[in-house]
Amino acid sequence: ASRTSPYDLFLLEINKPFENWLILGRAGERTAHISFDDLGLPQGKEFLVYEFWSKRYLGSFTGGFDPGKIDSKFNCQVFCIRERVSHPQLLATSRHITCGGPDLIDCEWNNSTLIGKSDLVAKDSYTIYIYEPAEYEFKSFSCDGVKVTGISKTGNIRQVTLTSDRSGNVKWNTDYMIR
C-alpha cells in the first residue's frame, strides 16, 4: 500500500466567535498559484497571507497568491489567510500551526485599541504578529503579569513577544493613533 498522498494542499477553517480564518497546508509544489476562489473565499476581497514555518508575511492579495518554493528545512508550508480589514489586526500567533486556533481566546478592535486574550504556557515565549496599515501609528503595548521580551516591526508587521512565569490566560492591548 502506498503511503503517499495524491494531494498536496490541505485546508482547515478556523472558526472562533470573534473571527474566522483559513489555514492552508502545502506539501508539494504542483500548484504554483493558490486561487482564493478555489479555497471558497469571496471574490474581490483582500486577504493577508502569512507562512507559519518561515515566519514570513507574504503580503496582501486579491484573487490569489504565489506560494513560492518550499524550504527544504521544513518540507512543507503552512499559510494563515485572514481577510484584511481597515485597521490593525492580528495576523498570527507563534504557538500552533493554526496561528491562534488553540491559544487565542479573544481578539477585537475597539476604537483605537487591538485587545486580545491568549492562553500562555509557562516559560515558553509567545509571539503575536500584528498587521498595521500605514495610516496607523503604534503607541504602546501592555499585558499584565507577563514579561514583554521583544517588540519589533518589519514592514507592516509588528511582532510582540511575551514570556510568562506561569501558564494561563492573559489579556493584552495594543494602542494606536491615526496619522
N, C-alpha and C positions, 0 to 999 in steps of 0.2 A: 504494500500500500504506500502511496506517495504521501509525504508529509509537507509538500509544498502547496501553496495556495495559488489558484489561477488568478487571484485578485491581489492588487497591491494598494488599494485605497480602502480605508475603513473609517466610517463616520459614526460619531457619537454626539447626540444632542444633550446639552446640559440645561435643565430647566429648573430654575430657582424662583421663588416668589418675587424676587426683585429684578431678575434678568434671565434671558436665555442666550446661549451661545453654542457654537459648534466646535468640536474637536475633530480634526481630520488627521488620521494616521496614514503615512505613506511609506510602504515597504519596498517599493521598486520604482524604476524611472520610466515605465511605459507611458505614463501620462505626463506630458511636458507642460500642459496648461490646465489649470483647475478652473472650471467654469462654475460660477456661483449658481447659475440656473440648474446645473446638474446636481448641485447639493441641496436644491429645493429652496434656495434663498430668493427673496423678491428682487425682480429686475429694477434697475435704476437706483438702487440704494448703494451706499458706500460702506465698505467693510474694512476693519483693521485686521491685519494678519501678523501673527507673532509665532515664531518657531521655538518650541519649548526647549529642545536639547541644546541648541546653539545659543539660546537666549538672545535671539535676533529678531528685531522688528523689521518685517519685510516692507511694510508700507500700508497705505490706504488705497483701496481699489474699488472700481465699479466693474461689474461683469465677470471678473475672474483675475487670477494671478499666475505667474510662472514660479513654481516652487524651487527651481534650480537643482543642482546636483546634491545627492545625498552624501553627507560626510561619512567617510569610512570609519571614523571614530565611533559613530552611533549606529550605523547601518539602517537607519530609518529617520523619518521626520515626523514631528507631531505639531500640527498647526492649530492655534487657537484663533477662531474667526468670530469677531464681535462687530455688530452694527455700529458704525460711527455716529456719535451724537455731537451736538454743537458746543459742548463744554468738556472740561477734563473728566476722564472716565478711567475706570480700572481696565487694564489691558490683560493682565495675567498675575498669577502669584507663583512662587517657586516650589511650593510644597508637593504638588502632584501633577502628572501629565495632563490633567483636565483643567489646569490653570485656575484653580479655585473651587473645583467641584466639591471635595470633601471638607475643605478648610475655610472657605468663605461663607460666613453665616449671613451677612447682610452687606449691602453697599448701595448708597443713594447719593444723589446730588441734591443739596439743599441750599438754595440761594447762591453762595459763593464758596461752599464747602463740600468736598467729597468725603462722606462719612462711611466708614466700613467697620465691620466686626469680623475678626478672624480667630480661628482656633489654632493656637500655637503649641508647639512641642518644646518642653524644657531643653535648654542648651542647644537647640537647633536653629540656625539662622533662617529667617523667613523674609523673602524679598517680595515687595509689592511693586508692580510695574504699572505706571500711570501714563496714559496718553494725554498730553497737554497741547491743545490747539494754540497757535501762535498768539492769539489775542488775549490769552490768559497769562498772568504773571503769578508764579508761585510765591506765597507769603510765608507759610510755616507748616510744619507737620508736628502733630502731637499724638502721643499714645501713653496713657498712664500705666505705670507699673512694669514697663519693659524698657530695655536699652535700645536706642536708635543707634545702630553701629555703622550706618552709612547712608548718605543722601547724595545722589549724583544725577546728572542729566546728560543724555546723548541725543541730539536732535530734538524730537518732540516727546521722548520717553524719559520720564523721571523714575529712578529706582530708589526705593526706600527699604533698607534692611533693618530688621528688628531681631533682637535676641532676648529671650525671657528665661529667668531662673526657674520658672515653674510652668507646667502645662496648663492650658486653659484659654478661655475666651478673652480677647482684648478688643477694645474699641479704639479706632484711630480716626484722626481728622486731618485733612489736607486743605488748607485755606488758600484762596486765590483772590486776585483782583483783576478786573478787566483793564487792559492797557488803554 
